[in-house]
């Protein structure tokens, strides 16, 4: 279930039109919720949730997913927060990207990108293959998927977007 979000124009390249908020239904809640995102990105999130995230959590941890912790979707900025006017706008500037920081399971465990990506974090040894499975599945659903393996700017989250170009790193 979605509701239409108000159009937004923060000037220049930061324009969001026709976006939605996921409000409920058969989908894992985002936390914090109320995120504004382009409708195709919301559809990709639902597909990833149903076909990748939930099955991986059940098979790896024997638990359902309670929420997807995130750093947001909209941010009026250029890639990597660069100030150079020649730098490409981030997909976040159009609400076309979601940054996932952790997965909270219904049994109370939290699998964090920052702590568990390398396989030595508090979620235990199953966390690394679980997160890699989420990444691999995301690469089949989203256009661009950036992880801690890509660069330092993504050390603590999975960047998932619907850009016209694709990259899985």
Order of alpha helices (4+ residues) and beta strands (2+ residues): beta-beta-beta-beta-beta-beta-alpha-alpha-beta-beta-beta-alpha-alpha-beta-beta-beta
